[in-house]
Amino acid sequence: MKIYTTLSLMLVAVMMSPAFADNNAESKQQRSEHWQNMTPEQQAKAKARYEKFKNLSPEQQQKIRERHDRFKQLPPEEQQRLKEQRQKFKNMPEEQRQQMREKWKNMTPEQQQKIRDKRK
């Protein structure tokens, strides 16, 4: 379930961090337009997630970058499926999400992989 949390951080980091930025004019323009189309509330949340990202250790930031790279290499259909799963998870009551996190943490890597494979 960590992927759901890191996905949020990752998306903000991609949008705002120079370390992730494709610095060509078209990409800058797209990011600028995206930012302008966000509500003030969305911008505030994005800034908060970015601050949280900046406060992570370099190792944690690197993990997020690597997950982002893996995510971007997935086919669009798989990216969409993961986004939908993340949204479904976010819509669950907090208690249910916490139970799922605990259950996931207590699984062996093999059990976790089995679940990943089933979802494909």
DRENSEMAR-464469 format. One record per residue: residue number from 1; y, x, z of N, C-alpha, C in turn. Coordinates in nm, 2 decimals, m for minus. Layout:
REM residues N
k;n_py;n_px;n_pz;ca_py;ca_px;ca_pz;c_py;c_px;c_pz
NUM;Y;X;Z;Y;X;Z;Y;X;Z
...
//
This chain:
REM residues 120
k;n_py;n_px;n_pz;ca_py;ca_px;ca_pz;c_py;c_px;c_pz
1;m0.12;0.08;0.00;0.00;0.00;0.00;0.13;0.09;0.00
2;0.11;0.21;0.02;0.23;0.30;0.02;0.30;0.30;m0.11
3;0.22;0.27;m0.22;0.28;0.27;m0.35;0.39;0.17;m0.36
4;0.38;0.05;m0.29;0.48;m0.05;m0.30;0.61;0.00;m0.24
5;0.61;0.07;m0.12;0.73;0.12;m0.06;0.79;0.23;m0.14
6;0.70;0.32;m0.19;0.75;0.43;m0.27;0.80;0.39;m0.40
7;0.75;0.28;m0.46;0.80;0.23;m0.58;0.95;0.20;m0.57
8;0.98;0.13;m0.47;1.13;0.09;m0.45;1.21;0.22;m0.44
9;1.17;0.31;m0.36;1.25;0.44;m0.34;1.25;0.51;m0.48
10;1.14;0.51;m0.54;1.13;0.58;m0.67;1.23;0.53;m0.77
11;1.23;0.39;m0.78;1.31;0.33;m0.89;1.46;0.36;m0.86
12;1.50;0.36;m0.73;1.64;0.39;m0.70;1.67;0.54;m0.73
13;1.58;0.62;m0.69;1.59;0.76;m0.71;1.61;0.79;m0.86
14;1.53;0.73;m0.94;1.53;0.75;m1.08;1.67;0.71;m1.13
15;1.72;0.60;m1.08;1.85;0.55;m1.13;1.96;0.63;m1.09
16;1.96;0.69;m0.97;2.07;0.75;m0.91;2.07;0.90;m0.90
17;1.95;0.96;m0.90;1.95;1.10;m0.87;1.96;1.19;m0.99
18;2.04;1.29;m0.98;2.05;1.38;m1.10;1.92;1.46;m1.12
19;1.84;1.47;m1.02;1.71;1.54;m1.04;1.62;1.46;m1.13
20;1.64;1.33;m1.14;1.56;1.25;m1.23;1.63;1.22;m1.36
21;1.76;1.24;m1.36;1.84;1.18;m1.47;1.81;1.25;m1.60
22;1.81;1.17;m1.71;1.81;1.22;m1.84;1.96;1.22;m1.87
23;2.02;1.33;m1.89;2.16;1.34;m1.90;2.23;1.32;m2.04
24;2.15;1.26;m2.13;2.22;1.23;m2.25;2.31;1.11;m2.24
25;2.40;1.10;m2.32;2.51;1.00;m2.31;2.45;0.86;m2.31
26;2.34;0.84;m2.39;2.28;0.70;m2.40;2.22;0.66;m2.27
27;2.15;0.76;m2.20;2.09;0.73;m2.07;2.20;0.70;m1.97
28;2.30;0.78;m1.97;2.41;0.76;m1.87;2.47;0.62;m1.89
29;2.49;0.59;m2.02;2.55;0.45;m2.05;2.46;0.34;m2.00
30;2.33;0.36;m2.02;2.23;0.25;m1.98;2.23;0.24;m1.82
31;2.24;0.35;m1.75;2.24;0.35;m1.61;2.37;0.28;m1.56
32;2.48;0.32;m1.63;2.61;0.26;m1.59;2.61;0.11;m1.61
33;2.56;0.07;m1.72;2.55;m0.08;m1.75;2.46;m0.15;m1.65
34;2.35;m0.08;m1.62;2.25;m0.14;m1.52;2.32;m0.16;m1.39
35;2.39;m0.06;m1.34;2.46;m0.06;m1.22;2.57;m0.17;m1.22
36;2.65;m0.18;m1.33;2.75;m0.28;m1.33;2.70;m0.42;m1.33
37;2.58;m0.44;m1.38;2.51;m0.57;m1.38;2.45;m0.61;m1.25
38;2.44;m0.52;m1.15;2.39;m0.55;m1.02;2.49;m0.62;m0.94
39;2.44;m0.71;m0.85;2.53;m0.77;m0.76;2.57;m0.67;m0.65
40;2.68;m0.70;m0.58;2.71;m0.61;m0.47;2.60;m0.59;m0.37
41;2.53;m0.70;m0.34;2.41;m0.69;m0.25;2.31;m0.59;m0.31
42;2.28;m0.60;m0.44;2.18;m0.52;m0.50;2.22;m0.37;m0.49
43;2.35;m0.35;m0.52;2.41;m0.22;m0.52;2.40;m0.16;m0.38
44;2.43;m0.24;m0.28;2.42;m0.19;m0.14;2.27;m0.15;m0.10
45;2.18;m0.24;m0.14;2.04;m0.21;m0.12;2.00;m0.08;m0.19
46;2.04;m0.06;m0.31;2.01;0.06;m0.39;2.07;0.18;m0.32
47;2.19;0.17;m0.28;2.25;0.28;m0.21;2.17;0.32;m0.08
48;2.13;0.22;m0.01;2.06;0.24;0.12;1.92;0.31;0.09
49;1.85;0.26;m0.02;1.73;0.32;m0.06;1.75;0.47;m0.10
50;1.86;0.49;m0.17;1.89;0.63;m0.22;1.92;0.72;m0.10
51;1.99;0.67;0.00;2.02;0.75;0.12;1.89;0.78;0.19
52;1.80;0.68;0.20;1.67;0.70;0.26;1.59;0.81;0.18
53;1.60;0.80;0.05;1.53;0.90;m0.03;1.59;1.04;0.00
54;1.72;1.05;0.00;1.78;1.18;0.02;1.75;1.24;0.16
55;1.72;1.16;0.26;1.68;1.20;0.39;1.53;1.24;0.41
56;1.46;1.22;0.30;1.32;1.26;0.31;1.31;1.41;0.29
57;1.19;1.46;0.34;1.17;1.61;0.32;1.15;1.64;0.18
58;1.18;1.76;0.14;1.15;1.80;0.00;1.01;1.77;m0.05
59;0.92;1.78;0.04;0.78;1.75;0.00;0.76;1.60;m0.03
60;0.82;1.52;0.06;0.81;1.37;0.04;0.88;1.33;m0.09
61;1.00;1.39;m0.12;1.07;1.36;m0.24;0.98;1.40;m0.36
62;0.92;1.52;m0.35;0.84;1.56;m0.46;0.72;1.47;m0.49
63;0.66;1.41;m0.38;0.55;1.32;m0.39;0.60;1.19;m0.47
64;0.72;1.15;m0.44;0.78;1.03;m0.50;0.80;1.07;m0.65
65;0.85;1.18;m0.68;0.88;1.22;m0.82;0.74;1.22;m0.89
66;0.64;1.28;m0.83;0.51;1.28;m0.90;0.46;1.14;m0.92
67;0.47;1.05;m0.82;0.42;0.92;m0.84;0.50;0.85;m0.95
68;0.63;0.88;m0.96;0.72;0.82;m1.07;0.67;0.87;m1.20
69;0.64;1.00;m1.21;0.59;1.05;m1.34;0.46;0.99;m1.38
70;0.37;0.97;m1.28;0.24;0.90;m1.31;0.26;0.76;m1.36
71;0.35;0.69;m1.29;0.38;0.55;m1.32;0.44;0.54;m1.46
72;0.53;0.63;m1.50;0.59;0.63;m1.63;0.49;0.66;m1.74
73;0.38;0.73;m1.71;0.28;0.76;m1.81;0.18;0.65;m1.83
74;0.19;0.55;m1.75;0.10;0.43;m1.76;0.14;0.35;m1.88
75;0.05;0.28;m1.94;0.09;0.18;m2.05;0.18;0.07;m1.99
76;0.27;0.02;m2.07;0.36;m0.08;m2.02;0.29;m0.20;m1.95
77;0.17;m0.24;m2.00;0.10;m0.35;m1.94;0.06;m0.32;m1.80
78;0.02;m0.19;m1.77;m0.02;m0.15;m1.64;0.10;m0.14;m1.55
79;0.21;m0.09;m1.60;0.33;m0.09;m1.52;0.37;m0.23;m1.48
80;0.36;m0.32;m1.57;0.40;m0.46;m1.54;0.30;m0.52;m1.44
81;0.17;m0.49;m1.45;0.08;m0.54;m1.35;0.11;m0.48;m1.21
82;0.14;m0.35;m1.20;0.18;m0.30;m1.07;0.31;m0.36;m1.02
83;0.40;m0.38;m1.10;0.53;m0.45;m1.06;0.50;m0.59;m1.00
84;0.41;m0.66;m1.07;0.38;m0.79;m1.03;0.30;m0.79;m0.89
85;0.21;m0.69;m0.88;0.14;m0.68;m0.75;0.24;m0.64;m0.64
86;0.33;m0.56;m0.67;0.43;m0.52;m0.57;0.52;m0.64;m0.53
87;0.55;m0.73;m0.62;0.63;m0.85;m0.59;0.55;m0.94;m0.51
88;0.42;m0.96;m0.54;0.33;m1.04;m0.47;0.32;m0.99;m0.32
89;0.31;m0.86;m0.31;0.30;m0.80;m0.17;0.43;m0.83;m0.10
90;0.54;m0.81;m0.16;0.67;m0.83;m0.10;0.69;m0.97;m0.05
91;0.63;m1.07;m0.12;0.64;m1.21;m0.09;0.55;m1.25;0.03
92;0.46;m1.17;0.07;0.37;m1.20;0.18;0.45;m1.19;0.31
93;0.40;m1.27;0.41;0.46;m1.26;0.54;0.44;m1.11;0.59
94;0.54;m1.06;0.67;0.53;m0.93;0.72;0.40;m0.90;0.79
95;0.36;m0.99;0.87;0.23;m0.97;0.95;0.11;m0.94;0.86
96;0.11;m1.02;0.75;0.00;m1.00;0.65;0.01;m0.87;0.58
97;0.13;m0.83;0.55;0.15;m0.70;0.48;0.11;m0.58;0.58
98;0.14;m0.60;0.70;0.11;m0.49;0.80;m0.04;m0.49;0.82
99;m0.11;m0.60;0.82;m0.26;m0.60;0.83;m0.32;m0.53;0.71
100;m0.26;m0.56;0.59;m0.31;m0.49;0.47;m0.29;m0.34;0.47
101;m0.18;m0.30;0.52;m0.15;m0.16;0.53;m0.25;m0.09;0.63
102;m0.27;m0.15;0.74;m0.37;m0.10;0.84;m0.51;m0.09;0.78
103;m0.55;m0.19;0.71;m0.68;m0.20;0.65;m0.69;m0.08;0.55
104;m0.59;m0.07;0.47;m0.59;0.04;0.36;m0.60;0.18;0.43
105;m0.52;0.20;0.53;m0.52;0.33;0.60;m0.66;0.36;0.66
106;m0.73;0.26;0.70;m0.86;0.28;0.76;m0.98;0.30;0.66
107;m0.95;0.28;0.53;m1.05;0.29;0.43;m1.07;0.44;0.39
108;m1.19;0.47;0.35;m1.21;0.60;0.30;m1.15;0.61;0.16
109;m1.13;0.73;0.11;m1.07;0.75;m0.03;m1.16;0.68;m0.13
110;m1.29;0.68;m0.11;m1.38;0.62;m0.20;m1.36;0.47;m0.20
111;m1.35;0.41;m0.09;m1.32;0.26;m0.08;m1.19;0.23;m0.15
112;m1.09;0.31;m0.12;m0.96;0.29;m0.19;m0.97;0.29;m0.34
113;m1.05;0.39;m0.39;m1.06;0.40;m0.53;m1.14;0.29;m0.59
114;m1.24;0.24;m0.52;m1.31;0.12;m0.56;m1.21;0.00;m0.59
115;m1.12;m0.02;m0.49;m1.03;m0.13;m0.50;m0.93;m0.10;m0.62
116;m0.89;0.02;m0.64;m0.80;0.05;m0.75;m0.87;0.02;m0.88
117;m1.00;0.06;m0.89;m1.08;0.04;m1.01;m1.10;m0.11;m1.04
118;m1.12;m0.19;m0.94;m1.14;m0.34;m0.95;m1.01;m0.40;m1.01
119;m0.89;m0.35;m0.97;m0.77;m0.41;m1.02;m0.73;m0.38;m1.16
120;m0.80;m0.29;m1.22;m0.76;m0.25;m1.36;m0.82;m0.35;m1.46
//
